[in-house]
Amino acid sequence: MCRLFGQHAHPGFDLSTPLISAENALRFQSHKHPHGWGIGWYADGHPVIRRGTLPAHSDESFVHAAAAARSTVVIAHVRDASIGAVTAENTHPFQHGRWLLAHNGTVARFKKVQAVRDAIVAEIDADLRGEIRGETDSERCFYLFLTRLRAKATLAHPTLAQVRHALAETTEVVVRIADPHAESPTTFNLVVSDGRLLAATRRGKPLHLASDAGPRHAFVVASEKIGAGAWEEVPEGGFVGTEDGVAAVRCALGAPAHAA
């Protein structure tokens, strides 16, 4: 499994605290999730990604990347490789155009059953299949999400509601394909962004939210609570997201959204 972190905040927010120095910072979590790390952010509207295949807690490049990441949206991930070798191609977050995605969990039967892998890839638009570089279930689910999203909107400027619907359909397709006859169900926490909005879903693994509407607003999702913030647990089957970092949308993944 893995641990993920997503933040929509004032671009001057110092990431050295949640990623490096806070109690249970993501770097500390990498002691149990040691198979590489990735941090993605946006510079002049374009994604910048730094990855490493060493454990984040023993890689100074992780510290340097956290110091460099200054943008409204940041996504970070430490990996515990359940599917795929420890390589840069298998390291989150994944990127296509402006879009970033990180995943915590495992698609049931993906590793052992070729038919499951083939069926998921068959749901991806043909032109996007050619973009797949690694071995993971996570990367294929990323391109499945993009397939579903662009069936509803352009990838350039979708609404948060359209992203939620695409995530709900992605989850439904993956579970329908993978879970029949599985010993353990699919676990499927996702965080996605295009640099404007940030959205996350929970299925089968813990997910927490901290939302501060102050002048240096911070909307943060994380697998584990980090530091002493006012964290709340996202309900199982839940969706949270923001387009401005101030109003946090909370709802069931397949239900109408409401702002809080």
Phi, psi and chi 1 to 4 in degrees:
 res  aa     phi    psi   chi1   chi2   chi3   chi4
   1 MET       - -175.3  -58.3  -56.5  172.3      -
   2 CYS  -143.9  179.7  -51.7      -      -      -
   3 ARG  -134.0  136.5  -69.3  -66.9 -179.3  -96.7
   4 LEU  -124.5  162.6   55.1   77.5      -      -
   5 PHE  -149.3  131.9  170.8   92.5      -      -
   6 GLY  -137.4  139.0      -      -      -      -
   7 GLN  -140.1  133.3  177.5  175.8  -77.2      -
   8 HIS  -118.2  112.3 -167.7  -52.9      -      -
   9 ALA  -155.2  175.2      -      -      -      -
  10 HIS   -52.6  133.2 -174.9  -77.5      -      -
  11 PRO   -63.1  -14.2   18.2  -30.5      -      -
  12 GLY   -88.1    3.1      -      -      -      -
  13 PHE   -59.1  131.7 -163.4   99.5      -      -
  14 ASP   -85.1  112.2 -176.3    1.9      -      -
  15 LEU   -81.3   -4.7  -76.4  165.8      -      -
  16 SER   -64.2  -25.1   64.9      -      -      -
  17 THR   -72.8  -62.3  -60.1      -      -      -
  18 PRO   -69.5  -27.8   24.5  -34.5      -      -
  19 LEU   -90.6  -27.6  -63.2 -172.6      -      -
  20 ILE  -119.2  -52.0  -55.2  -62.5      -      -
  21 SER  -112.2  -17.3   61.6      -      -      -
  22 ALA   -68.1  161.0      -      -      -      -
  23 GLU   -57.5  127.9 -178.9 -178.9   -1.7      -
  24 ASN    61.8   33.1 -160.2   36.6      -      -
  25 ALA   -56.4  158.4      -      -      -      -
  26 LEU   -57.4  -35.5 -161.7   66.5      -      -
  27 ARG   -61.9  -38.6 -163.9  179.7 -165.8 -149.7
  28 PHE   -65.8  -39.7  175.9   80.5      -      -
  29 GLN   -61.5  -22.9  -66.4  175.3   36.5      -
  30 SER   -69.3  -10.8   72.9      -      -      -
  31 HIS   -61.6  -32.8  -75.4  -84.9      -      -
  32 LYS   -97.9  -10.7  -68.0 -175.6  177.9  179.0
  33 HIS  -132.3   75.0  -54.1  -88.6      -      -
  34 PRO   -97.1    6.3   35.5  -35.4      -      -
  35 HIS   -97.2   52.6  -60.0  138.4      -      -
  36 GLY   100.8  169.8      -      -      -      -
  37 TRP  -152.6  160.2   57.9  -89.9      -      -
  38 GLY  -150.7  144.5      -      -      -      -
  39 ILE  -131.5  128.6  -57.2  175.8      -      -
  40 GLY  -123.2  137.9      -      -      -      -
  41 TRP  -147.3 -170.9   67.3   95.5      -      -
  42 TYR  -127.6  132.4  -68.0   82.2      -      -
  43 ALA  -125.6  120.6      -      -      -      -
  44 ASP    53.4   37.0  -61.8  -36.7      -      -
  45 GLY    82.9   -0.3      -      -      -      -
  46 HIS  -114.1  141.5  -58.4  -72.5      -      -
  47 PRO   -67.1  141.8  -18.5   30.7      -      -
  48 VAL  -122.4  129.0  177.5      -      -      -
  49 ILE  -126.9  133.0  -60.1  177.7      -      -
  50 ARG  -118.4  133.1  -62.5  -73.7 -177.7  -91.7
  51 ARG  -132.2  155.0  -65.5 -172.6  177.1  102.1
  52 GLY  -145.9  153.5      -      -      -      -
  53 THR  -103.6   -4.0   55.5      -      -      -
  54 LEU   -83.1  161.7  -63.8  173.9      -      -
  55 PRO   -60.2  138.2  -21.0   32.2      -      -
  56 ALA   -58.8  -32.6      -      -      -      -
  57 HIS   -71.8  -14.3   63.9  -95.3      -      -
  58 SER  -119.5   15.6   61.9      -      -      -
  59 ASP  -123.5  108.9 -169.1  -13.4      -      -
  60 GLU   -65.6  -19.1  -74.3  -57.1  -53.8      -
  61 SER   -63.6  -29.4  -66.0      -      -      -
  62 PHE   -64.0  -43.0 -179.2   83.5      -      -
  63 VAL   -62.8  -45.2  176.6      -      -      -
  64 HIS   -63.8  -38.7  -62.1  -38.7      -      -
  65 ALA   -67.1  -41.3      -      -      -      -
  66 ALA   -62.0  -37.2      -      -      -      -
  67 ALA   -68.9  -31.3      -      -      -      -
  68 ALA   -82.0  -22.6      -      -      -      -
  69 ALA   -75.3  101.0      -      -      -      -
  70 ARG  -132.7   95.0  -69.0  -71.6 -175.7  -87.9
  71 SER  -159.6  170.7   71.6      -      -      -
  72 THR   -60.1  -40.1  -59.3      -      -      -
  73 VAL  -117.5  134.3  170.8      -      -      -
  74 VAL  -135.3  136.2  177.2      -      -      -
  75 ILE  -123.9  131.8  -68.6  176.6      -      -
  76 ALA  -133.2  157.9      -      -      -      -
  77 HIS  -156.5  138.3 -172.2  -88.5      -      -
  78 VAL  -121.0  138.7  -68.9      -      -      -
  79 ARG  -108.7  139.4 -174.6  173.0  179.2 -127.9
  80 ASP  -118.7  102.5 -176.2    6.1      -      -
  81 ALA   -70.1  104.7      -      -      -      -
  82 SER   -94.8  -27.7   57.2      -      -      -
  83 ILE  -138.0  125.1  -64.7  174.1      -      -
  84 GLY    94.7  148.2      -      -      -      -
  85 ALA   -68.7  167.5      -      -      -      -
  86 VAL   -83.8   89.3 -179.6      -      -      -
  87 THR  -135.9  163.1   65.2      -      -      -
  88 ALA   -61.5  -37.1      -      -      -      -
  89 GLU   -64.9  -24.8  -67.8   78.8   10.4      -
  90 ASN   -98.0    6.7  -69.6  -27.1      -      -
  91 THR   -96.9  133.1  -57.2      -      -      -
  92 HIS   -82.0  161.3  -49.0 -142.6      -      -
  93 PRO   -76.7  153.0   28.2  -34.3      -      -
  94 PHE   -89.5  153.2  -60.0  100.8      -      -
  95 GLN  -136.3  136.6 -178.4 -113.4  -29.9      -
  96 HIS  -143.9  118.5  176.1   81.6      -      -
  97 GLY    57.7 -127.3      -      -      -      -
  98 ARG   -84.6   -7.9  -69.2  177.5   51.3   84.6
  99 TRP   -89.1  138.1  -74.2   93.9      -      -
 100 LEU  -123.5  146.4  -60.4  176.2      -      -
 101 LEU  -144.7  140.0  173.7  143.0      -      -
 102 ALA  -129.1  149.0      -      -      -      -
 103 HIS  -131.1  139.7  169.0 -140.2      -      -
 104 ASN  -122.6  116.6  173.0   26.4      -      -
 105 GLY   140.9 -169.9      -      -      -      -
 106 THR  -145.1  132.8  -57.3      -      -      -
 107 VAL   -76.9  125.0  173.1      -      -      -
 108 ALA   -56.6  137.2      -      -      -      -
 109 ARG    65.5    0.9  -57.3 -167.4  -61.7  143.3
 110 PHE   -61.5  -42.5 -175.8   93.9      -      -
 111 LYS   -68.4  -35.7 -173.5  173.4 -176.4  177.6
 112 LYS  -101.6  -19.3  -65.3 -177.7  178.1 -179.8
 113 VAL  -118.0  109.0 -178.5      -      -      -
 114 GLN   -58.7  -36.4 -178.4   69.3   44.2      -
 115 ALA   -63.0  -33.9      -      -      -      -
 116 VAL   -66.6  -46.4  170.3      -      -      -
 117 ARG   -60.4  -44.8  -60.2 -166.3  -67.9  -85.7
 118 ASP   -65.1  -40.0  -68.9  -15.5      -      -
 119 ALA   -67.2  -37.1      -      -      -      -
 120 ILE   -67.9  -44.3  -69.6  174.0      -      -
 121 VAL   -62.6  -35.5  169.5      -      -      -
 122 ALA   -64.0  -22.0      -      -      -      -
 123 GLU   -81.7   -9.2  -65.5  -77.4  -15.2      -
 124 ILE   -90.9  137.7  -59.9  169.7      -      -
 125 ASP   -54.7  143.1  -75.1  -15.4      -      -
 126 ALA   -57.8  -40.6      -      -      -      -
 127 ASP   -68.2  -28.5   62.5  -46.6      -      -
 128 LEU   -79.6  -27.2  -66.1  177.2      -      -
 129 ARG   -58.5  -34.5  -67.4  175.1 -154.0  160.0
 130 GLY   -69.6  -10.9      -      -      -      -
 131 GLU   -86.4  -12.5  -59.5  -64.5  -42.0      -
 132 ILE   -67.9  129.2  -62.6  171.0      -      -
 133 ARG  -115.9  -27.3  -64.9  -68.6  178.4  -95.9
 134 GLY  -110.7 -165.2      -      -      -      -
 135 GLU  -104.5   -5.7  -52.5  161.1  -88.1      -
 136 THR   -83.5  155.4   64.5      -      -      -
 137 ASP   -62.9  -35.9   50.5  -12.0      -      -
 138 SER   -60.9  -46.7  -52.5      -      -      -
 139 GLU   -64.4  -39.3 -174.1 -177.0   14.1      -
 140 ARG   -66.6  -36.8  -76.9  150.2 -177.9   79.4
 141 CYS   -68.1  -30.5  -67.7      -      -      -
 142 PHE   -60.6  -48.4  176.0   37.7      -      -
 143 TYR   -72.1  -27.6  -75.2  106.3      -      -
 144 LEU   -65.1  -43.1  175.1   55.6      -      -
 145 PHE   -58.7  -46.4  159.6   69.5      -      -
 146 LEU   -63.2  -37.4  -66.2  175.9      -      -
 147 THR   -59.5  -48.0  -64.8      -      -      -
 148 ARG   -67.9  -36.5  -67.9  -69.5  170.8  160.4
 149 LEU   -67.0  -46.0 -179.4   59.3      -      -
 150 ARG   -76.8   -7.2   73.1  179.9 -172.5 -179.2
 151 ALA   -74.3  -16.9      -      -      -      -
 152 LYS  -109.1  -26.2  -56.0  175.2 -178.3  -57.7
 153 ALA  -160.3  167.3      -      -      -      -
 154 THR   -71.6  151.9   68.1      -      -      -
 155 LEU   -71.1  -12.3  -63.3 -175.6      -      -
 156 ALA   -73.1  -36.0      -      -      -      -
 157 HIS  -155.7   59.2 -156.2   87.6      -      -
 158 PRO   -75.9  160.9   30.8  -35.7      -      -
 159 THR   -83.4  164.1   66.4      -      -      -
 160 LEU   -62.4  -35.6 -168.0   60.4      -      -
 161 ALA   -64.5  -40.4      -      -      -      -
 162 GLN   -66.0  -37.7  -71.0  167.7  -30.3      -
 163 VAL   -64.1  -42.6  169.3      -      -      -
 164 ARG   -60.6  -45.4  177.1  172.8   58.9   85.3
 165 HIS   -62.0  -40.8  -76.0  -56.7      -      -
 166 ALA   -66.0  -39.5      -      -      -      -
 167 LEU   -65.4  -40.1  -72.6  168.6      -      -
 168 ALA   -63.2  -42.7      -      -      -      -
 169 GLU   -68.0  -38.6  -70.2 -177.9    0.8      -
 170 THR   -59.7  -46.5  -59.2      -      -      -
 171 THR   -61.2  -45.1  -58.1      -      -      -
 172 GLU   -62.1  -43.8 -174.3  -83.1  -32.3      -
 173 VAL   -64.1  -46.8  168.1      -      -      -
 174 VAL   -62.8  -45.2  169.9      -      -      -
 175 VAL   -65.5  -41.3  169.2      -      -      -
 176 ARG   -60.6  -39.8  171.6  172.5   52.0   80.5
 177 ILE   -76.3  -44.4  -69.3  170.3      -      -
 178 ALA   -92.4  -30.3      -      -      -      -
 179 ASP   -82.8  -27.8  -79.1   27.2      -      -
 180 PRO   -57.1  130.6  -27.3   36.7      -      -
 181 HIS    71.5    8.3  -46.1  -62.2      -      -
 182 ALA   -81.0  142.2      -      -      -      -
 183 GLU   -70.6  -35.2  -65.5 -179.1    2.6      -
 184 SER  -130.9  140.8  -60.2      -      -      -
 185 PRO   -73.2  161.0   27.2  -35.1      -      -
 186 THR   -60.3  136.4  -68.8      -      -      -
 187 THR  -111.6  134.1   49.6      -      -      -
 188 PHE  -153.7   68.4 -152.7   60.1      -      -
 189 ASN   -90.9  128.5  -72.3    7.4      -      -
 190 LEU  -127.3  145.3  -57.9  174.5      -      -
 191 VAL  -130.4  131.7   57.8      -      -      -
 192 VAL  -133.6  154.8  -60.3      -      -      -
 193 SER  -158.1  153.1  179.9      -      -      -
 194 ASP  -117.5   15.4   65.1  -10.3      -      -
 195 GLY    92.7  -19.8      -      -      -      -
 196 ARG   -99.1  -49.0  -58.7  176.6  -57.2  110.6
 197 LEU  -114.8  161.8   55.6   78.6      -      -
 198 LEU  -135.4  131.9 -178.8   73.8      -      -
 199 ALA  -139.1  148.6      -      -      -      -
 200 ALA  -145.5  150.2      -      -      -      -
 201 THR  -130.1  154.7   66.5      -      -      -
 202 ARG  -123.0  129.2  176.4 -176.4  175.8 -176.5
 203 ARG  -149.8  107.0  179.7 -174.2  173.4   85.9
 204 GLY    87.7   -9.0      -      -      -      -
 205 LYS  -133.1  152.3  -69.6  -70.7  179.9 -177.6
 206 PRO   -62.2  147.2  -22.4   33.3      -      -
 207 LEU  -147.6  136.5 -174.6   68.1      -      -
 208 HIS  -126.0  152.9  -60.9   86.2      -      -
 209 LEU  -130.1  136.6  168.1   69.7      -      -
 210 ALA  -128.6  125.5      -      -      -      -
 211 SER  -130.3  122.4 -179.0      -      -      -
 212 ASP  -123.5  118.0  174.4   11.3      -      -
 213 ALA   -93.7   18.4      -      -      -      -
 214 GLY   -71.9 -175.3      -      -      -      -
 215 PRO   -63.1  -26.9   19.9  -32.1      -      -
 216 ARG  -108.8   57.1  -66.7  176.8   61.3   82.9
 217 HIS   -46.2  145.1   66.9  -93.1      -      -
 218 ALA  -144.1  120.4      -      -      -      -
 219 PHE  -111.5  112.9  173.3   95.3      -      -
 220 VAL  -128.4  132.8 -173.3      -      -      -
 221 VAL  -119.4  145.1  -69.2      -      -      -
 222 ALA  -157.7  150.2      -      -      -      -
 223 SER   -63.4  -39.3  -61.9      -      -      -
 224 GLU  -126.0  150.6  -60.7 -176.5   20.9      -
 225 LYS   -61.7  138.1  -62.2  176.1 -176.5  178.3
 226 ILE  -124.1  124.1  -62.5  172.6      -      -
 227 GLY    70.9 -161.5      -      -      -      -
 228 ALA  -105.5   23.8      -      -      -      -
 229 GLY   -67.3  170.8      -      -      -      -
 230 ALA   -84.3   78.1      -      -      -      -
 231 TRP   -84.3  145.9  -67.5   92.3      -      -
 232 GLU  -131.0  150.5   58.9 -177.1  -73.5      -
 233 GLU   -83.7  131.1 -172.6  168.3   -3.2      -
 234 VAL   -73.2  129.2  176.4      -      -      -
 235 PRO   -63.1  151.4  -19.9   31.4      -      -
 236 GLU   -55.7  134.9  175.1   67.4   14.1      -
 237 GLY    77.4   13.5      -      -      -      -
 238 GLY   -91.9  162.2      -      -      -      -
 239 PHE  -129.3  136.8  168.1   92.0      -      -
 240 VAL  -134.4  148.2  -66.2      -      -      -
 241 GLY  -168.6  166.9      -      -      -      -
 242 THR  -153.2  146.9 -177.1      -      -      -
 243 GLU  -107.7  -11.6  -70.3 -174.2   72.9      -
 244 ASP  -133.2   -1.9   56.1   17.0      -      -
 245 GLY    79.9   -5.5      -      -      -      -
 246 VAL  -103.0  -55.1  177.9      -      -      -
 247 ALA   -91.5  120.1      -      -      -      -
 248 ALA   -92.2  120.8      -      -      -      -
 249 VAL   -86.8  129.6  171.6      -      -      -
 250 ARG  -130.2  133.0  -56.6  170.9  173.9   86.4
 251 CYS  -168.7  169.8   62.2      -      -      -
 252 ALA   -67.6  149.3      -      -      -      -
 253 LEU   -57.5  -37.8 -176.7   54.8      -      -
 254 GLY  -101.6   15.2      -      -      -      -
 255 ALA  -114.1  164.1      -      -      -      -
 256 PRO   -59.1  141.7  -23.5   33.7      -      -
 257 ALA   -84.2  155.2      -      -      -      -
 258 HIS  -139.2  148.0   66.5  -86.0      -      -
 259 ALA   -93.0  147.2      -      -      -      -
 260 ALA  -135.2      -      -      -      -      -
